[in-house]
Amino acid sequence: ETGVTQSPTHLIKTRGQQVTLRCSSQSGHNTVSWYQQALGQGPQFIFQYYREEENGRGNFPPRFSGLQFPNYSSELNVNALELDDSALYLCASSQSGSEKLFFGSGTQLSVL
Amino acid sequence: AQTVTQSQPEMSVQEAETVTLSCTYDTSESDYYLFWYKQPPSRQMILVIRQEAYKQQNATENRFSVNFQKAAKSFSLKISDSQLGDAAMYFCAYRSGGSNYKLTFGKGTLLTVNP
Protein backbone atom coordinates (compact mmCIF):
# COMPACT_ATOMS: atom_id res chain seq x y z
CA GLU A 1 0.00 0.00 0.00
CA THR A 2 1.58 3.26 -1.12
CA GLY A 3 1.17 6.47 0.84
CA VAL A 4 0.24 9.97 -0.33
CA THR A 5 3.09 11.57 -2.24
CA GLN A 6 3.45 15.23 -3.18
CA SER A 7 5.78 16.99 -5.58
CA PRO A 8 7.81 19.06 -5.52
CA THR A 9 8.84 19.23 -1.86
CA HIS A 10 9.98 22.84 -2.15
CA LEU A 11 9.28 25.56 -4.69
CA ILE A 12 10.24 29.20 -5.06
CA LYS A 13 8.20 31.52 -7.26
CA THR A 14 7.90 35.27 -7.76
CA ARG A 15 4.80 37.37 -7.31
CA GLY A 16 2.42 37.18 -10.28
CA GLN A 17 3.61 33.79 -11.48
CA GLN A 18 1.53 30.61 -11.69
CA VAL A 19 2.30 27.34 -9.91
CA THR A 20 1.11 23.72 -10.13
CA LEU A 21 1.47 21.34 -7.21
CA ARG A 22 0.93 17.61 -7.60
CA CYS A 23 -0.40 14.86 -5.39
CA SER A 24 -0.60 11.12 -5.83
CA SER A 25 -3.33 9.65 -3.65
CA GLN A 26 -3.02 6.53 -1.58
CA SER A 27 -4.00 3.43 -3.52
CA GLY A 28 -7.77 2.84 -3.53
CA HIS A 29 -8.67 6.38 -2.40
CA ASN A 30 -11.16 8.30 -4.54
CA THR A 31 -11.36 11.56 -2.57
CA VAL A 32 -8.61 14.16 -2.33
CA SER A 33 -8.51 17.44 -0.45
CA TRP A 34 -5.99 20.27 -0.31
CA TYR A 35 -5.01 22.41 2.64
CA GLN A 36 -2.90 25.54 3.04
CA GLN A 37 -0.82 25.80 6.21
CA ALA A 38 0.70 29.21 6.83
CA LEU A 39 3.64 29.48 9.22
CA GLY A 40 2.53 29.02 12.83
CA GLN A 41 -1.05 28.17 11.87
CA GLY A 42 -3.19 25.11 11.47
CA PRO A 43 -4.04 23.91 7.97
CA GLN A 44 -6.95 25.61 6.20
CA PHE A 45 -9.22 23.73 3.80
CA ILE A 46 -8.92 24.85 0.17
CA PHE A 47 -11.12 22.34 -1.66
CA GLN A 48 -12.02 18.70 -2.10
CA TYR A 49 -12.45 16.50 -5.17
CA TYR A 50 -14.46 13.31 -5.46
CA ARG A 51 -14.45 11.31 -8.69
CA GLU A 52 -12.93 14.23 -10.62
CA GLU A 53 -15.53 16.76 -9.47
CA GLU A 54 -15.04 19.55 -6.93
CA ASN A 55 -17.54 18.90 -4.12
CA GLY A 56 -16.45 21.30 -1.42
CA ARG A 57 -14.52 24.56 -1.24
CA GLY A 58 -13.14 26.70 1.53
CA ASN A 59 -12.73 30.47 1.64
CA PHE A 60 -10.17 30.76 -1.14
CA PRO A 61 -10.40 32.93 -4.29
CA PRO A 62 -10.95 31.46 -7.78
CA ARG A 63 -7.27 31.78 -8.64
CA PHE A 64 -6.90 28.62 -6.56
CA SER A 65 -8.12 25.78 -8.77
CA GLY A 66 -7.67 22.05 -8.95
CA LEU A 67 -8.01 18.90 -10.96
CA GLN A 68 -8.46 15.26 -10.11
CA PHE A 69 -7.56 12.67 -12.72
CA PRO A 70 -9.10 9.22 -13.42
CA ASN A 71 -6.23 7.57 -11.56
CA TYR A 72 -7.16 9.82 -8.59
CA SER A 73 -3.96 11.85 -8.72
CA SER A 74 -4.56 15.55 -8.27
CA GLU A 75 -3.20 19.01 -8.99
CA LEU A 76 -3.51 22.33 -7.21
CA ASN A 77 -3.04 25.36 -9.44
CA VAL A 78 -2.53 28.87 -8.14
CA ASN A 79 -2.54 31.82 -10.53
CA ALA A 80 -1.26 35.35 -9.99
CA LEU A 81 0.76 34.38 -6.93
CA GLU A 82 0.78 36.77 -4.00
CA LEU A 83 3.28 37.01 -1.15
CA ASP A 84 0.64 35.67 1.27
CA ASP A 85 0.41 32.46 -0.75
CA SER A 86 3.72 31.43 0.82
CA ALA A 87 2.80 28.37 2.87
CA LEU A 88 2.96 24.60 3.17
CA TYR A 89 0.38 22.98 0.90
CA LEU A 90 -0.87 19.62 2.10
CA CYS A 91 -2.75 17.02 0.12
CA ALA A 92 -4.91 14.40 1.83
CA SER A 93 -6.68 11.40 0.39
CA SER A 94 -9.43 9.18 1.70
CA GLN A 95 -11.82 6.47 0.66
CA SER A 96 -15.45 7.50 0.33
CA GLY A 97 -17.33 6.51 3.47
CA SER A 98 -14.27 6.64 5.71
CA GLU A 99 -13.51 9.60 7.97
CA LYS A 100 -9.80 8.81 7.94
CA LEU A 101 -7.62 11.20 5.96
CA PHE A 102 -4.08 10.30 4.94
CA PHE A 103 -1.80 13.28 4.42
CA GLY A 104 1.28 13.77 2.30
CA SER A 105 4.37 15.61 3.53
CA GLY A 106 3.43 18.76 1.65
CA THR A 107 4.96 21.23 -0.76
CA GLN A 108 6.62 24.27 0.78
CA LEU A 109 5.90 27.23 -1.51
CA SER A 110 7.80 30.47 -1.15
CA VAL A 111 6.62 33.52 -3.10
CA LEU A 112 9.19 36.30 -3.38
CA ALA B 1 -19.11 28.11 11.01
CA GLN B 2 -17.24 25.75 13.26
CA THR B 3 -14.19 26.93 15.17
CA VAL B 4 -11.49 25.03 17.02
CA THR B 5 -9.42 26.66 19.76
CA GLN B 6 -6.17 25.39 21.24
CA SER B 7 -5.24 27.72 24.07
CA GLN B 8 -1.77 26.31 24.75
CA PRO B 9 0.75 27.39 22.10
CA GLU B 10 3.49 25.35 23.81
CA MET B 11 3.68 22.58 26.39
CA SER B 12 6.56 20.60 27.80
CA VAL B 13 6.73 17.29 29.63
CA GLN B 14 9.41 15.11 31.14
CA GLU B 15 10.02 11.78 29.52
CA ALA B 16 7.78 9.05 31.06
CA GLU B 17 5.42 11.64 32.54
CA THR B 18 1.86 12.49 31.51
CA VAL B 19 0.72 15.60 29.69
CA THR B 20 -2.70 16.90 28.67
CA LEU B 21 -3.32 19.12 25.65
CA SER B 22 -6.49 21.19 25.59
CA CYS B 23 -8.95 21.83 22.79
CA THR B 24 -12.36 23.47 22.68
CA TYR B 25 -14.65 23.79 19.71
CA ASP B 26 -17.81 25.57 18.74
CA THR B 27 -20.56 24.00 16.65
CA SER B 28 -24.32 23.82 16.40
CA GLU B 29 -24.19 20.39 14.77
CA SER B 30 -24.99 17.15 16.54
CA ASP B 31 -23.20 14.79 14.15
CA TYR B 32 -19.47 15.33 13.92
CA TYR B 33 -16.02 13.86 14.48
CA LEU B 34 -13.06 15.15 16.43
CA PHE B 35 -9.44 14.33 15.80
CA TRP B 36 -5.97 14.86 17.15
CA TYR B 37 -3.22 15.00 14.57
CA LYS B 38 0.52 15.03 15.16
CA GLN B 39 2.85 16.95 12.84
CA PRO B 40 6.54 16.13 13.35
CA PRO B 41 9.33 18.03 11.56
CA SER B 42 8.72 15.81 8.52
CA ARG B 43 5.53 17.93 8.11
CA GLN B 44 3.27 14.94 7.47
CA MET B 45 0.04 15.04 9.45
CA ILE B 46 -0.37 11.78 11.34
CA LEU B 47 -3.69 10.78 12.88
CA VAL B 48 -3.28 10.14 16.60
CA ILE B 49 -6.83 9.48 17.71
CA ARG B 50 -10.41 10.18 16.69
CA GLN B 51 -13.74 10.47 18.49
CA GLU B 52 -17.24 10.16 17.12
CA ALA B 53 -19.56 12.68 18.77
CA TYR B 54 -22.35 10.13 19.21
CA LYS B 55 -20.10 7.88 21.30
CA GLN B 56 -20.06 8.65 25.00
CA GLN B 57 -17.03 6.48 25.64
CA ASN B 58 -13.71 8.28 25.38
CA ALA B 59 -11.40 6.99 22.64
CA THR B 60 -8.11 5.34 23.58
CA GLU B 61 -5.14 4.36 21.43
CA ASN B 62 -2.33 2.84 23.46
CA ARG B 63 -0.70 5.72 25.40
CA PHE B 64 -3.10 8.29 23.94
CA SER B 65 -6.56 8.95 25.30
CA VAL B 66 -9.09 11.74 25.10
CA ASN B 67 -11.45 13.40 27.52
CA PHE B 68 -14.49 14.24 25.41
CA GLN B 69 -16.97 16.54 27.14
CA LYS B 70 -19.72 17.10 24.58
CA ALA B 71 -21.80 19.56 26.59
CA ALA B 72 -18.74 21.67 27.35
CA LYS B 73 -17.47 21.25 23.76
CA SER B 74 -14.11 20.19 25.08
CA PHE B 75 -11.78 17.54 23.64
CA SER B 76 -8.46 17.17 25.45
CA LEU B 77 -5.67 14.74 24.61
CA LYS B 78 -3.76 12.89 27.33
CA ILE B 79 -0.39 11.39 26.52
CA SER B 80 0.82 8.90 29.11
CA ASP B 81 4.39 7.68 29.55
CA SER B 82 5.65 10.41 27.20
CA GLN B 83 8.45 9.43 24.84
CA LEU B 84 11.00 11.55 23.01
CA GLY B 85 9.30 10.62 19.74
CA ASP B 86 6.09 12.29 20.91
CA ALA B 87 7.69 15.71 20.46
CA ALA B 88 5.79 17.46 17.65
CA MET B 89 3.04 19.96 16.85
CA TYR B 90 -0.36 18.63 17.85
CA PHE B 91 -3.48 19.82 16.11
CA CYS B 92 -7.05 19.37 17.20
CA ALA B 93 -9.49 19.10 14.28
CA TYR B 94 -13.25 19.01 13.72
CA ARG B 95 -15.20 17.40 10.89
CA SER B 96 -18.91 17.50 10.25
CA GLY B 97 -20.79 14.26 9.76
CA GLY B 98 -21.75 13.27 6.22
CA SER B 99 -19.67 13.16 3.06
CA ASN B 100 -17.90 16.51 3.42
CA TYR B 101 -14.39 15.69 4.52
CA LYS B 102 -13.43 19.25 5.37
CA LEU B 103 -11.35 19.40 8.54
CA THR B 104 -11.26 22.56 10.64
CA PHE B 105 -8.01 22.75 12.58
CA GLY B 106 -6.90 24.64 15.64
CA LYS B 107 -3.64 26.60 15.65
CA GLY B 108 -1.73 23.79 17.28
CA THR B 109 0.27 23.08 20.42
CA LEU B 110 4.01 22.52 20.24
CA LEU B 111 4.92 19.67 22.59
CA THR B 112 8.48 19.37 23.84
CA VAL B 113 9.58 16.18 25.62
CA ASN B 114 12.56 16.62 27.95
CA PRO B 115 14.86 13.67 28.65
Interface residues (C-beta under 8 A of the other chain):
Chain A: T31 S33 Y35 G40 Q41 G42 P43 Q44 F45 Q48 Y50 N55 G56 G58 L88 L90 A92 S94 S96 E99 K100 L101 F103 G104 S105 G106 Q108
Chain B: V4 Y33 S42 R43 Q44 M45 I46 L47 R50 F91 A93 R95 S99 N100 Y101 K102 L103 T104 F105 G106 K107 G108
